[in-house]
Amino acid sequence: MEIPALVKFIVGLVSLVKGADYLVSGAGKLATLAGISPLVVGLTVVSFGTSSPELAVSIKANFSEEASISVGNIIGSNICNILLILGIAATITPLRVSQKLVRLDVPIMIGVSILMLIFSLDYQIDRLNGIIFLTGGLIYTSFLLIQSRRKNAIENELNEEFDVVPEDRSLKQWFVNGVWLVVGLAMVIFGSDWLVSGAKTFAQALGLSELVIGLTIVALGTSLPELATAIAASARGEGDMAVGNIIGSNIYNILIVLGVAGILAPTGVEVSNAAMNLDIPIMIAVAIACLPIFFTGNLIARWEGVIFWIYYGAYAVFLFLNSTEHETLPVFNTVMLWFVIPLTTLTLIIVTVNDWRERRQEKMLKQNENHD
């Protein structure tokens, strides 16, 4: 008896999310047992671990000749991570953003997003592109490791922030966490198989393209680990961890996930015309939009968070209307193009200019005080 698509999709999604959780926990504790600092674990294992569902889905989709789901999953996850997940986290509580994220990680995220667009000009991510992406991911990870060693941090603070340090270093701890790592990996692989299978059936039944399913349902599902991490970190007032995990995951999604997919896919990863002309540019625009928002007072305010998730809702509505060729699509496009987007852009410009003026005035006051 064939298992219903809905059951496959739900079971696959749950398996992916829980598997990623076990994978992150097991790998993180094994790393600290080996003497790697919790800070390094947080910057590398946690960010990559929350990207493991995207990796599993992309590899499975490519070998199943469903490349549109693979590409849509990566692009959709990056858009979802910033607009929806970061928006929800900032709505819960304003998020403080470190200068390092603004000056280094966000520009890297923008850069690799633009690089993805350049590599996709021939509508394919081939093996060479994949090798370049993967090499870039390894260099980025190595840089994080080197940088973290230069920082002196109090171990108790790191333990509290990342919560991955085991209480003892016994042989039992090695075995238990090794088992969790293997179980998590197996669940991620199994979950990706059923999730892609169920999503493909949905696309056929609803008349939606595999790209749209990958951009929305699959992308949202594989972004649940980031959502859980961001909400938990936001509720604890750990803004840097919430923002850093999302930015790091977006970088890993392109460099590692797309890199590995490009290397392993038999004929490369196909990039559709729709993804090339619309979705990748939107992903780049969303990444660039982070700079002025993150820059203003190094704080993501609640109203900025609300704007983020409202835009994600508008993006999802557009994908549905466009894929079904709904009669209200022209009206929706007109409202977004001539009212919502210009108004938002104007607001961000005003806020950024005001923040720059305030910083300049503070700097001048300090100079006058020092002069006196």
VOBA-1610 file (N, C-alpha, C; in pm, whole numbers, padded with zeros to 5 digits, always signed):
BEGIN
Met+00085-00120+00000Met+00000+00000+00000Met+00088+00125+00000Glu+00060+00219-00090Glu+00140+00339-00102Glu+00106+00438+00009Ile+00207+00496+00067Ile+00188+00593+00176Ile+00142+00726+00118Pro+00037+00789+00174Pro-00013+00917+00123Pro+00095+01025+00125Ala+00087+01118+00029Ala+00188+01223+00017Ala+00192+01312+00141Leu+00073+01342+00198Leu+00068+01428+00317Leu+00140+01365+00434Val+00122+01234+00452Val+00190+01162+00560Val+00341+01165+00538Lys+00382+01139+00414Lys+00524+01143+00381Lys+00583+01280+00411Phe+00510+01385+00371Phe+00561+01521+00389Phe+00576+01555+00537Ile+00471+01524+00617Ile+00474+01559+00760Ile+00581+01478+00834Val+00584+01347+00809Val+00684+01261+00875Val+00825+01303+00833Gly+00842+01333+00704Gly+00972+01376+00656Gly+01016+01507+00719Leu+00922+01601+00733Leu+00952+01731+00793Leu+00991+01717+00939Val+00913+01640+01014Val+00943+01618+01157Val+01079+01549+01172Ser+01104+01450+01088Ser+01231+01378+01094Ser+01348+01471+01063Leu+01330+01561+00966Leu+01435+01657+00932Leu+01468+01749+01049Val+01364+01807+01108Val+01384+01905+01214Val+01446+01840+01338Lys+01389+01727+01382Lys+01443+01660+01500Lys+01581+01603+01471Gly+01601+01552+01350Gly+01732+01498+01314Gly+01840+01605+01317Ala+01807+01724+01266Ala+01902+01835+01269Ala+01935+01874+01413Asp+01834+01869+01500Asp+01855+01901+01643Asp+01951+01801+01706Tyr+01928+01672+01682Tyr+02017+01569+01738Tyr+02157+01580+01679Leu+02164+01612+01549Leu+02292+01624+01481Leu+02374+01739+01540Val+02310+01854+01560Val+02379+01970+01617Val+02425+01940+01759Ser+02336+01880+01839Ser+02370+01850+01978Ser+02485+01751+01987Gly+02474+01641+01912Gly+02579+01538+01917Gly+02712+01588+01866Ala+02711+01655+01751Ala+02835+01706+01694Ala+02897+01813+01782Gly+02813+01900+01839Gly+02864+02007+01925Gly+02933+01952+02049Lys+02872+01855+02112Lys+02930+01798+02234Lys+03055+01715+02204Leu+03056+01646+02090Leu+03176+01572+02051Leu+03292+01669+02024Ala+03259+01783+01963Ala+03363+01882+01934Ala+03424+01937+02062Thr+03339+01964+02161Thr+03392+02017+02287Thr+03465+01910+02366Leu+03424+01785+02352Leu+03499+01675+02414Leu+03640+01666+02355Ala+03652+01704+02228Ala+03782+01699+02161Ala+03866+01823+02191Gly+03813+01914+02274Gly+03889+02031+02314Gly+03865+02155+02231Ile+03760+02152+02144Ile+03727+02271+02065Ile+03638+02361+02149Ser+03666+02491+02147Ser+03594+02583+02233Ser+03447+02594+02195Pro+03361+02624+02291Pro+03218+02641+02262Pro+03191+02752+02161Leu+03274+02857+02161Leu+03254+02966+02066Leu+03268+02915+01923Val+03373+02835+01899Val+03395+02779+01766Val+03280+02686+01729Val+03234+02608+01827Val+03121+02518+01802Val+02998+02598+01759Gly+02972+02707+01827Gly+02855+02788+01793Gly+02864+02850+01656Leu+02985+02896+01620Leu+03002+02963+01492Leu+03001+02866+01374Thr+03041+02742+01399Thr+03055+02647+01288Thr+02950+02536+01293Val+02953+02455+01399Val+02864+02339+01407Val+02718+02379+01408Val+02684+02482+01488Val+02543+02521+01500Val+02491+02577+01367Ser+02568+02669+01306Ser+02525+02728+01179Ser+02515+02624+01069Phe+02617+02537+01060Phe+02612+02434+00956Phe+02506+02329+00988Gly+02491+02297+01117Gly+02393+02197+01156Gly+02252+02238+01120Thr+02220+02368+01138Thr+02086+02414+01103Thr+02067+02422+00951Ser+02178+02412+00877Ser+02169+02408+00730Ser+02167+02264+00677Ser+02182+02166+00766Ser+02188+02026+00720Ser+02059+01980+00652Pro+01938+02027+00693Pro+01819+01986+00618Pro+01823+02034+00473Glu+01869+02159+00452Glu+01880+02209+00315Glu+01978+02124+00234Leu+02088+02085+00296Leu+02188+02003+00227Leu+02128+01868+00187Ala+02061+01802+00281Ala+02003+01671+00253Ala+01896+01680+00144Val+01810+01781+00152Val+01703+01797+00052Val+01762+01826-00085Ser+01864+01913-00090Ser+01923+01950-00219Ser+01989+01830-00286Ile+02065+01752-00210Ile+02130+01635-00268Ile+02027+01535-00317Lys+01925+01509-00233Lys+01820+01414-00271Lys+01746+01462-00396Ala+01712+01590-00401Ala+01636+01644-00514Ala+01716+01635-00644Asn+01845+01660-00636Asn+01927+01655-00757Asn+01939+01514-00812Phe+01958+01416-00723Phe+01969+01278-00769Phe+01833+01223-00812Ser+01725+01290-00774Ser+01591+01248-00816Ser+01544+01326-00938Glu+01637+01403-00998Glu+01606+01486-01114Glu+01495+01586-01084Glu+01500+01642-00965Glu+01405+01746-00923Glu+01483+01869-00879Ala+01570+01918-00969Ala+01663+02025-00937Ala+01592+02154-00898Ser+01472+02175-00949Ser+01399+02298-00916Ser+01369+02306-00767Ile+01339+02190-00706Ile+01318+02187-00561Ile+01448+02220-00489Ser+01560+02169-00542Ser+01691+02192-00480Ser+01725+02340-00479Val+01721+02404-00595Val+01754+02546-00605Val+01652+02630-00529Gly+01524+02598-00547Gly+01420+02672-00477Gly+01434+02662-00327Asn+01476+02546-00277Asn+01495+02527-00134Asn+01604+02619-00079Ile+01715+02630-00151Ile+01826+02715-00106Ile+01788+02863-00109Ile+01733+02906-00224Ile+01693+03047-00237Ile+01581+03080-00138Gly+01479+02993-00133Gly+01366+03017-00044Gly+01407+03017+00102Ser+01500+02929+00141Ser+01545+02925+00280Ser+01617+03053+00318Asn+01700+03106+00227Asn+01771+03231+00257Asn+01677+03349+00270Ile+01575+03353+00183Ile+01475+03460+00193Ile+01394+03444+00322Cys+01353+03321+00349Cys+01273+03291+00468Cys+01351+03321+00596Asn+01480+03285+00598Asn+01561+03307+00718Asn+01563+03453+00760Ile+01577+03542+00662Ile+01587+03685+00695Ile+01450+03748+00714Leu+01363+03734+00614Leu+01236+03805+00620Leu+01143+03750+00727Leu+01126+03618+00732Leu+01029+03560+00825Leu+01091+03532+00963Ile+01200+03456+00964Ile+01255+03412+01092Ile+01317+03528+01170Leu+01402+03605+01102Leu+01461+03720+01170Leu+01354+03823+01205Gly+01254+03835+01119Gly+01143+03927+01148Gly+01067+03886+01272Ile+01036+03757+01285Ile+00966+03708+01404Ile+01050+03728+01529Ala+01181+03696+01520Ala+01270+03710+01635Ala+01279+03856+01681Ala+01289+03949+01585Ala+01297+04091+01619Ala+01165+04144+01673Thr+01054+04084+01629Thr+00923+04126+01681Thr+00907+04085+01826Ile+00964+03971+01863Ile+00959+03925+02002Ile+01035+04023+02092Thr+01157+04058+02051Thr+01237+04156+02125Thr+01338+04216+02029Pro+01364+04348+02038Pro+01464+04411+01950Pro+01599+04339+01961Leu+01665+04319+01847Leu+01789+04240+01843Leu+01910+04331+01826Arg+02004+04321+01919Arg+02130+04393+01908Arg+02221+04320+01810Val+02282+04395+01719Val+02368+04337+01615Val+02511+04384+01636Ser+02606+04291+01635Ser+02746+04327+01657Ser+02805+04392+01533Gln+02910+04473+01553Gln+02979+04538+01442Gln+03040+04436+01347Lys+03084+04323+01402Lys+03145+04218+01319Lys+03047+04169+01214Leu+02922+04149+01254Leu+02821+04101+01159Leu+02798+04204+01049Val+02790+04332+01087Val+02763+04439+00991Val+02880+04457+00895Arg+03002+04450+00948Arg+03120+04480+00867Arg+03174+04360+00791Leu+03148+04238+00840Leu+03208+04120+00778Leu+03105+04021+00723Asp+03023+03965+00811Asp+02938+03852+00772Asp+02827+03892+00675Val+02762+04006+00697Val+02656+04049+00605Val+02713+04080+00466Pro+02826+04153+00455Pro+02886+04171+00322Pro+02924+04038+00255Ile+02973+03940+00334Ile+03003+03809+00277Ile+02876+03743+00225Met+02767+03753+00301Met+02639+03697+00257Met+02594+03762+00127Ile+02608+03894+00116Ile+02571+03964-00007Ile+02661+03920-00122Gly+02791+03909-00093Gly+02887+03870-00196Gly+02861+03732-00254Val+02836+03633-00167Val+02814+03497-00218Val+02679+03487-00289Ser+02582+03571-00249Ser+02453+03573-00319Ser+02470+03625-00461Ile+02550+03732-00476Ile+02579+03786-00609Ile+02659+03686-00692Leu+02751+03616-00626Leu+02830+03515-00695Leu+02741+03403-00748Met+02638+03367-00672Met+02543+03265-00717Met+02472+03311-00844Leu+02437+03441-00849Leu+02372+03495-00968Leu+02466+03488-01088Ile+02593+03523-01067Ile+02691+03520-01176Ile+02711+03377-01227Phe+02725+03282-01134Phe+02744+03142-01174Phe+02621+03085-01244Ser+02504+03146-01218Ser+02379+03094-01276Ser+02346+03154-01411Leu+02434+03239-01466Leu+02407+03304-01594Leu+02387+03204-01706Asp+02451+03087-01693Asp+02431+02982-01794Asp+02323+02883-01751Tyr+02244+02923-01650Tyr+02130+02845-01599Tyr+02174+02709-01544Gln+02293+02707-01484Gln+02341+02583-01425Gln+02456+02610-01328Ile+02453+02540-01215Ile+02566+02539-01124Ile+02642+02411-01150Asp+02755+02421-01223Asp+02827+02301-01262Asp+02927+02260-01154Arg+03005+02157-01184Arg+03098+02101-01086Arg+03206+02202-01045Leu+03256+02280-01141Leu+03357+02380-01110Leu+03301+02487-01017Asn+03178+02532-01047Asn+03113+02629-00957Asn+03098+02572-00817Gly+03059+02444-00810Gly+03043+02379-00681Gly+03173+02372-00604Ile+03283+02342-00674Ile+03415+02336-00608Ile+03454+02473-00553Ile+03428+02579-00632Ile+03459+02715-00587Ile+03377+02750-00464Phe+03247+02718-00467Phe+03161+02745-00351Phe+03210+02670-00228Leu+03235+02540-00243Leu+03277+02458-00129Leu+03411+02506-00073Thr+03505+02542-00162Thr+03634+02596-00118Thr+03614+02725-00039Gly+03525+02810-00089Gly+03493+02933-00017Gly+03435+02905+00121Gly+03350+02802+00131Gly+03292+02765+00261Gly+03397+02717+00358Leu+03493+02640+00309Leu+03602+02591+00395Leu+03691+02706+00440Ile+03718+02801+00350Ile+03799+02918+00386Ile+03727+03002+00491Tyr+03596+03023+00472Tyr+03516+03100+00567Tyr+03517+03035+00705Thr+03500+02903+00708Thr+03502+02830+00835Thr+03639+02839+00900Ser+03746+02824+00821Ser+03882+02835+00875Ser+03907+02973+00933Phe+03855+03075+00865Phe+03870+03212+00915Phe+03802+03229+01051Leu+03681+03171+01063Leu+03610+03178+01191Leu+03690+03109+01301Leu+03750+02995+01270Leu+03830+02923+01368Leu+03950+03006+01413Ile+04019+03068+01317Ile+04136+03149+01350Ile+04096+03270+01432Gln+03987+03337+01390Gln+03941+03456+01462Gln+03900+03423+01605Ser+03835+03309+01623Ser+03785+03273+01756Ser+03900+03247+01852Arg+04012+03198+01801Arg+04127+03171+01887Arg+04193+03300+01936Arg+04170+03407+01862Arg+04228+03535+01902Arg+04147+03604+02010Lys+04025+03555+02032Lys+03936+03619+02128Lys+03946+03550+02263Asn+03959+03627+02366Asn+03960+03573+02501Asn+03820+03582+02557Ala+03760+03469+02585Ala+03623+03466+02636Ala+03615+03384+02762Ile+03527+03424+02849Ile+03506+03351+02974Ile+03427+03225+02945Glu+03476+03110+02988Glu+03415+02982+02953Glu+03272+02972+03002Asn+03243+03025+03121Asn+03107+03017+03174Asn+03008+03090+03084Glu+03050+03207+03028Glu+02963+03282+02940Glu+02936+03204+02811Leu+03039+03139+02761Leu+03023+03060+02639Leu+02934+02940+02664Asn+02952+02877+02780Asn+02867+02762+02813Asn+02721+02803+02816Glu+02695+02920+02877Glu+02557+02966+02890Glu+02498+03001+02754Glu+02583+03058+02666Glu+02532+03102+02536Glu+02502+02986+02443Phe+02594+02890+02434Phe+02577+02785+02336Phe+02522+02655+02395Asp+02538+02636+02524Asp+02477+02521+02593Asp+02510+02389+02525Val+02638+02369+02494Val+02676+02245+02427Val+02788+02171+02499Val+02839+02228+02609Val+02953+02167+02676Val+02908+02054+02767Pro+02957+01932+02747Pro+02917+01820+02833Pro+02973+01836+02973Glu+02905+01776+03071Glu+02947+01790+03210Glu+03075+01714+03239Asp+03099+01604+03171Asp+03223+01530+03192Asp+03275+01480+03057Arg+03395+01428+03057Arg+03459+01384+02933Arg+03484+01233+02936Ser+03392+01159+02992Ser+03408+01015+03004Ser+03385+00946+02870Leu+03425+00818+02864Leu+03404+00738+02745Leu+03256+00725+02712Lys+03173+00722+02817Lys+03029+00713+02798Lys+02977+00835+02721Gln+03029+00954+02754Gln+02987+01076+02684Gln+03023+01069+02535Trp+03142+01017+02507Trp+03183+01001+02368Trp+03086+00909+02293Phe+03051+00799+02355Phe+02964+00700+02292Phe+02823+00756+02273Val+02767+00813+02381Val+02628+00863+02375Val+02613+00971+02269Asn+02705+01068+02268Asn+02694+01178+02172Asn+02725+01132+02030Gly+02811+01030+02017Gly+02835+00973+01885Gly+02710+00907+01831Val+02636+00839+01919Val+02510+00776+01878Val+02409+00882+01834Trp+02399+00992+01911Trp+02305+01098+01874Trp+02341+01158+01739Leu+02470+01172+01712Leu+02513+01226+01584Leu+02470+01134+01470Val+02493+01005+01486Val+02456+00908+01382Val+02305+00903+01364Val+02231+00901+01475Val+02084+00900+01469Val+02033+01025+01399Gly+02089+01140+01436Gly+02048+01265+01373Gly+02074+01266+01225Leu+02191+01218+01185Leu+02225+01213+01042Leu+02129+01121+00966Ala+02099+01005+01025Ala+02007+00911+00960Ala+01868+00971+00945Met+01821+01043+01048Met+01688+01105+01043Met+01683+01215+00937Val+01793+01292+00924Val+01798+01398+00824Val+01792+01339+00683Ile+01866+01231+00660Ile+01866+01166+00528Ile+01729+01107+00496Phe+01671+01035+00594Phe+01538+00976+00575Phe+01433+01085+00555Gly+01439+01189+00638Gly+01341+01296+00629Gly+01345+01369+00497Ser+01466+01392+00445Ser+01478+01462+00318Ser+01415+01381+00205Asp+01429+01249+00211Asp+01372+01160+00108Asp+01221+01174+00105Trp+01158+01163+00220Trp+01012+01170+00226Trp+00960+01312+00202Leu+01033+01411+00249Leu+00989+01549+00230Leu+00987+01585+00082Val+01093+01552+00008Val+01100+01582-00135Val+00993+01504-00211Ser+00974+01379-00173Ser+00872+01297-00239Ser+00733+01355-00219Gly+00702+01392-00094Gly+00571+01450-00065Gly+00552+01584-00134Ala+00658+01667-00137Ala+00649+01799-00199Ala+00625+01787-00349Lys+00688+01691-00412Lys+00669+01671-00556Lys+00524+01633-00586Thr+00467+01548-00503Thr+00327+01508-00522Thr+00234+01628-00504Phe+00263+01714-00402Phe+00184+01835-00381Phe+00188+01925-00504Ala+00308+01943-00559Ala+00324+02030-00676Ala+00238+01983-00792Gln+00236+01852-00813Gln+00157+01796-00923Gln+00008+01809-00896Ala-00033+01784-00771Ala-00175+01787-00736Ala-00231+01930-00739Leu-00154+02028-00694Leu-00201+02166-00686Leu-00175+02245-00813Gly-00104+02184-00907Gly-00073+02255-01030Gly+00036+02359-01013Leu+00114+02350-00903Leu+00222+02444-00877Leu+00353+02385-00928Ser+00444+02472-00966Ser+00574+02424-01014Ser+00657+02375-00895Glu+00754+02287-00925Glu+00843+02238-00820Glu+00924+02352-00761Leu+00955+02454-00843Leu+01030+02569-00792Leu+00952+02641-00684Val+00822+02665-00706Val+00739+02734-00608Val+00729+02653-00479Ile+00710+02521-00492Ile+00704+02435-00374Ile+00837+02442-00297Gly+00948+02441-00370Gly+01079+02451-00306Gly+01100+02584-00238Leu+01051+02692-00303Leu+01067+02827-00248Leu+00984+02851-00124Thr+00874+02780-00107Thr+00782+02808+00003Thr+00776+02694+00105Ile+00703+02588+00072Ile+00676+02482+00169Ile+00805+02414+00215Val+00887+02369+00118Val+01010+02299+00154Val+01107+02393+00224Ala+01119+02517+00172Ala+01211+02614+00232Ala+01172+02646+00375Leu+01042+02664+00399Leu+00996+02693+00535Leu+01022+02574+00626Gly+00997+02455+00575Gly+01020+02335+00656Gly+01165+02317+00696Thr+01257+02335+00598Thr+01398+02316+00628Thr+01456+02433+00708Ser+01382+02544+00719Ser+01428+02658+00799Ser+01379+02651+00943Leu+01303+02548+00978Leu+01252+02537+01115Leu+01362+02531+01221Pro+01478+02463+01195Pro+01585+02468+01297Pro+01633+02610+01324Glu+01647+02692+01218Glu+01685+02831+01237Glu+01578+02906+01314Leu+01450+02877+01284Leu+01340+02944+01353Leu+01344+02913+01502Ala+01361+02785+01537Ala+01366+02746+01678Ala+01483+02811+01750Thr+01600+02810+01684Thr+01719+02871+01744Thr+01700+03022+01762Ala+01646+03089+01661Ala+01630+03234+01666Ala+01530+03276+01773Ile+01418+03206+01781Ile+01316+03241+01881Ile+01370+03218+02023Ala+01439+03105+02043Ala+01495+03076+02176Ala+01600+03180+02213Ala+01688+03214+02120Ala+01793+03313+02148Ala+01733+03451+02171Ser+01631+03485+02093Ser+01566+03615+02107Ser+01497+03626+02242Ala+01429+03519+02284Ala+01359+03519+02413Ala+01457+03532+02529Arg+01581+03480+02512Arg+01682+03490+02617Arg+01761+03621+02609Gly+01729+03705+02509Gly+01800+03831+02494Gly+01936+03817+02429Glu+01962+03704+02361Glu+02091+03681+02296Glu+02078+03714+02147Gly+02071+03846+02118Gly+02049+03890+01982Gly+02157+03848+01886Asp+02283+03857+01929Asp+02393+03821+01840Asp+02385+03677+01795Met+02345+03589+01887Met+02335+03447+01851Met+02222+03426+01750Ala+02109+03494+01771Ala+01995+03480+01680Ala+02030+03529+01541Val+02088+03649+01533Val+02122+03707+01403Val+02239+03632+01340Gly+02342+03602+01420Gly+02460+03534+01367Gly+02428+03398+01310Asn+02341+03322+01376Asn+02305+03190+01326Asn+02234+03199+01191Ile+02148+03299+01174Ile+02074+03315+01049Ile+02167+03358+00936Ile+02252+03457+00963Ile+02346+03503+00861Ile+02443+03390+00824Gly+02494+03319+00926Gly+02584+03208+00901Gly+02519+03097+00821Ser+02394+03067+00853Ser+02322+02962+00779Ser+02302+03001+00633Asn+02272+03129+00607Asn+02256+03175+00469Asn+02385+03161+00390Ile+02497+03192+00455Ile+02627+03178+00388Ile+02655+03031+00360Tyr+02631+02945+00460Tyr+02654+02801+00443Tyr+02560+02741+00339Asn+02437+02791+00332Asn+02342+02738+00232Asn+02396+02750+00091Ile+02461+02863+00061Ile+02514+02884-00073Ile+02649+02816-00090Leu+02741+02842+00003Leu+02878+02791-00013Leu+02886+02640+00004Ile+02826+02587+00109Ile+02838+02444+00138Ile+02728+02363+00070Val+02602+02402+00095Val+02489+02323+00042Val+02490+02323-00111Leu+02491+02443-00170Leu+02490+02450-00317Leu+02622+02399-00375Gly+02732+02420-00301Gly+02862+02370-00346Gly+02864+02219-00355Val+02821+02152-00248Val+02817+02006-00247Val+02719+01954-00352Ala+02603+02018-00364Ala+02504+01976-00464Ala+02561+01987-00604Gly+02633+02097-00632Gly+02692+02116-00764Gly+02798+02013-00796Ile+02873+01972-00694Ile+02978+01872-00715Ile+02919+01733-00736Leu+02816+01699-00657Leu+02762+01563-00660Leu+02657+01540-00768Ala+02587+01646-00809Ala+02481+01629-00910Ala+02542+01577-01040Pro+02486+01470-01096Pro+02543+01408-01217Pro+02560+01505-01333Thr+02463+01592-01357Thr+02470+01686-01469Thr+02468+01831-01423Gly+02509+01854-01297Gly+02505+01989-01243Gly+02367+02024-01191Val+02358+02137-01121Val+02231+02183-01066Val+02167+02281-01164Glu+02053+02244-01217Glu+01985+02330-01314Glu+01919+02448-01244Val+01937+02568-01300Val+01874+02689-01248Val+01771+02736-01350Ser+01645+02739-01310Ser+01538+02774-01405Ser+01541+02922-01440Asn+01474+02956-01549Asn+01464+03095-01593Asn+01393+03180-01489Ala+01289+03123-01426Ala+01215+03197-01323Ala+01303+03230-01203Ala+01383+03132-01159Ala+01473+03155-01045Ala+01578+03259-01080Met+01628+03255-01203Met+01732+03346-01247Met+01681+03489-01256Asn+01561+03507-01308Asn+01508+03641-01335Asn+01435+03704-01217Leu+01392+03623-01122Leu+01312+03677-01012Leu+01365+03641-00874Asp+01374+03512-00844Asp+01398+03469-00706Asp+01540+03497-00658Ile+01641+03474-00741Ile+01778+03505-00700Ile+01796+03656-00680Pro+01747+03742-00773Pro+01754+03887-00747Pro+01683+03928-00618Ile+01569+03865-00586Ile+01499+03897-00461Ile+01586+03856-00342Met+01651+03739-00351Met+01739+03694-00243Met+01852+03794-00221Ile+01909+03846-00331Ile+02017+03945-00320Ile+01964+04075-00260Ala+01846+04118-00305Ala+01787+04242-00252Ala+01760+04232-00103Val+01712+04117-00060Val+01686+04095+00083Val+01816+04099+00163Ala+01922+04040+00107Ala+02052+04042+00176Ala+02105+04185+00187Ile+02093+04262+00079Ile+02140+04401+00080Ile+02058+04486+00176Ala+01927+04456+00186Ala+01839+04532+00276Ala+01881+04520+00422Cys+01958+04415+00453Cys+02003+04397+00591Cys+02098+04508+00635Leu+02179+04559+00540Leu+02283+04655+00578Leu+02228+04781+00644Pro+02134+04855+00578Pro+02084+04976+00646Pro+02007+04945+00773Ile+01934+04832+00775Ile+01857+04797+00894Ile+01949+04758+01009Phe+02052+04678+00980Phe+02146+04638+01084Phe+02231+04757+01129Phe+02256+04851+01037Phe+02347+04962+01065Phe+02285+05064+01160Thr+02154+05084+01151Thr+02087+05188+01230Thr+02091+05153+01378Gly+02187+05211+01447Gly+02198+05189+01591Gly+02239+05048+01628Asn+02286+04970+01529Asn+02321+04829+01554Asn+02207+04755+01623Leu+02085+04789+01583Leu+01967+04729+01646Leu+01859+04703+01541Ile+01801+04582+01545Ile+01685+04553+01461Ile+01562+04577+01548Ala+01493+04688+01521Ala+01378+04726+01603Ala+01257+04638+01571Arg+01158+04646+01660Arg+01038+04565+01640Arg+00967+04600+01509Trp+00958+04731+01479Trp+00887+04771+01356Trp+00960+04721+01232Glu+01093+04714+01238Glu+01169+04659+01127Glu+01143+04508+01112Gly+01132+04440+01226Gly+01098+04298+01224Gly+00962+04274+01162Val+00866+04359+01198Val+00730+04346+01142Val+00733+04365+00991Ile+00809+04465+00943Ile+00821+04488+00799Ile+00878+04365+00730Phe+00977+04302+00794Phe+01039+04184+00737Phe+00936+04074+00712Trp+00860+04034+00818Trp+00772+03919+00798Trp+00649+03954+00715Ile+00611+04082+00710Ile+00502+04124+00620Ile+00547+04108+00475Tyr+00672+04145+00448Tyr+00724+04129+00313Tyr+00734+03982+00274Tyr+00767+03897+00370Tyr+00771+03754+00337Tyr+00631+03704+00300Gly+00530+03751+00374Gly+00392+03714+00341Gly+00354+03762+00201Ala+00396+03885+00166Ala+00368+03939+00033Ala+00439+03857-00075Tyr+00562+03814-00046Tyr+00638+03732-00141Tyr+00570+03598-00164Ala+00522+03535-00056Ala+00453+03407-00068Ala+00323+03423-00147Val+00249+03532-00122Val+00125+03558-00195Val+00155+03576-00344Phe+00262+03651-00373Phe+00299+03673-00513Phe+00330+03541-00583Leu+00407+03453-00517Leu+00441+03324-00577Leu+00316+03244-00609Phe+00219+03244-00517Phe+00095+03170-00538Phe+00014+03229-00654Leu-00003+03363-00652Leu-00081+03429-00757Leu-00016+03411-00894Asn+00117+03420-00895Asn+00190+03408-01021Asn+00184+03266-01077Ser+00199+03167-00989Ser+00200+03028-01036Ser+00062+02982-01082Thr-00043+03039-01022Thr-00180+03001-01061Thr-00239+03097-01165Glu-00158+03201-01204Glu-00203+03303-01300Glu-00336+03364-01257His-00344+03401-01129His-00468+03456-01072His-00496+03594-01131Glu-00623+03627-01143Glu-00663+03754-01206Glu-00625+03876-01124Thr-00602+03860-00993Thr-00566+03974-00907Thr-00417+04004-00907Leu-00338+03926-00980Leu-00193+03945-00979Leu-00151+04084-01026Pro-00208+04139-01136Pro-00168+04274-01179Pro-00193+04381-01072Val-00307+04372-01003Val-00338+04469-00897Val-00236+04456-00783Phe-00207+04332-00744Phe-00111+04306-00636Phe+00026+04363-00672Asn+00072+04338-00794Asn+00201+04388-00840Asn+00207+04540-00839Thr+00097+04604-00883Thr+00092+04751-00887Thr+00104+04810-00747Val+00030+04754-00652Val+00035+04804-00514Val+00174+04788-00455Met+00237+04671-00475Met+00370+04646-00421Met+00475+04736-00487Leu+00467+04750-00620Leu+00569+04821-00695Leu+00563+04972-00675Trp+00442+05027-00668Trp+00428+05173-00667Trp+00394+05230-00530Phe+00366+05146-00431Phe+00330+05200-00300Phe+00413+05139-00187Val+00404+05007-00169Val+00466+04944-00053Val+00619+04953-00058Ile+00679+04911-00169Ile+00825+04910-00179Ile+00884+05051-00172Pro+00833+05152-00249Pro+00887+05288-00237Pro+00873+05345-00096Leu+00757+05319-00031Leu+00736+05371+00104Leu+00836+05311+00202Thr+00859+05182+00191Thr+00955+05115+00278Thr+01097+05168+00254Thr+01133+05182+00127Thr+01266+05233+00092Thr+01286+05374+00147Leu+01186+05460+00132Leu+01195+05597+00183Leu+01211+05597+00335Thr+01135+05511+00402Thr+01144+05502+00549Thr+01283+05462+00594Leu+01340+05360+00527Leu+01475+05313+00562Leu+01580+05420+00537Ile+01564+05496+00428Ile+01659+05604+00398Ile+01653+05712+00506Ile+01531+05750+00546Ile+01516+05853+00649Ile+01575+05807+00782Val+01546+05680+00820Val+01599+05626+00945Val+01751+05620+00943Thr+01808+05576+00829Thr+01953+05565+00817Thr+02019+05701+00826Val+01962+05802+00755Val+02018+05938+00758Val+02011+05996+00898Asn+01897+05977+00966Asn+01883+06028+01104Asn+01983+05962+01198Asp+02004+05832+01180Asp+02100+05762+01265Asp+02241+05813+01240Trp+02274+05838+01112Trp+02407+05892+01077Trp+02427+06030+01139Arg+02322+06114+01134Arg+02331+06248+01193Arg+02352+06241+01343Glu+02280+06151+01409Glu+02294+06137+01554Glu+02435+06092+01591Arg+02489+05999+01515Arg+02625+05952+01542Arg+02726+06064+01520Arg+02703+06143+01415Arg+02794+06253+01386Arg+02789+06357+01497Gln+02668+06390+01546Gln+02654+06486+01655Gln+02721+06436+01782Glu+02704+06307+01812Glu+02769+06250+01930Glu+02921+06258+01918Lys+02972+06231+01799Lys+03117+06237+01777Lys+03169+06379+01794Met+03093+06478+01743Met+03135+06617+01754Met+03130+06663+01899Leu+03028+06619+01975Leu+03019+06654+02117Leu+03137+06598+02195Lys+03176+06476+02166Lys+03290+06415+02235Lys+03419+06488+02201Gln+03432+06530+02073Gln+03552+06604+02034Gln+03558+06739+02105Asn+03442+06807+02118Asn+03438+06935+02188Asn+03471+06919+02335Glu+03419+06812+02397Glu+03448+06785+02539Glu+03596+06759+02560Asn+03656+06682+02470Asn+03800+06653+02482Asn+03883+06780+02460His+03835+06867+02369His+03906+06990+02339His+03903+07087+02458Asp+03784+07089+02526Asp+03770+07177+02644Asp+03856+07126+02759
//
